[in-house]
Amino acid sequence: MSSTITRRSRLHRKEHQAALVFVAIPVIGFLLFTLFPLLFSVYASFTNWNGISAPVFKGLDNYTKMFGDRYFLKSLWNTVFMMIGIPVGLVISLALALAMNRKMRGTTIFRTVYYLPVISSIAAVAILWQWAFNGDFGLINQGLGLLGIDGPNWLQDTATVKPALIIMAVWKGLGYSMLLYLAALQSVPRYLYEAAALDGASAWQQFRHITIPMVRPVTFFLIVTSIIGGSQIFVEINIMTPTGGPEFESASIVWYIWQKAFDNLQMGYASAMSVVLGLLVFIITFIQFRLNRRNQFSID
């Protein structure tokens, strides 16, 4: 009996050690690659550091410098402006999901076609749209030429560079949003529409009072993740407008942080901007969660 208990105790100890190893790996990864860089960037934001020599503590100098830096404010404004594409993309993707939710031929093909940009490399997509927006031989201007319209030089014109990037971003994320909306639409109970139809509700009233509230959780999820993702836009800017666009019109905040950190070796200043950006995203996300809590409902 005692030998059996001893064997079980050894087995239990080995399983416990194996479990600790499996748990330790992600915890160590989180500490090394997330928590430590986060804390160090906060510390670096109070220093004058070029990434090579030892950091020199400067207090709030980087933060006071930041709010007098017109390029920082300009890149922050550009980032916020380009988020206009979020509601535009949500409306188009919901319309597509409603169309795909109907019984018709070829829906599988359409879903695949719309989802292809999502799984495509962001670098490849950026190069593709860079060609499409070319002022001399781009596909967009060739199409406009057929209609007798002389298209602009999209990525070199201050008036069109941001709309061009918004169009590309909406096209890239359309399939992902559409698929989530489609899943949400297919989970809406049919009896709600049948009861509304019996009460004489029109198609618009059914859409407004049943469809929109029922897909609200997906809308909330997409808004939160889109704002977080939109605030981090970088690759598209760096490939399509590597100098920040005409008159700095397409420079995003992450692109500007990258420029300061790795081109100008102002790691301390770049860290301060990163901290401010992180706080802004946190505050916006917190407000969204608070507002969403007020709009929650349930079906009895």
Disulfide bonds with the S-S distance in Angstrom:
none
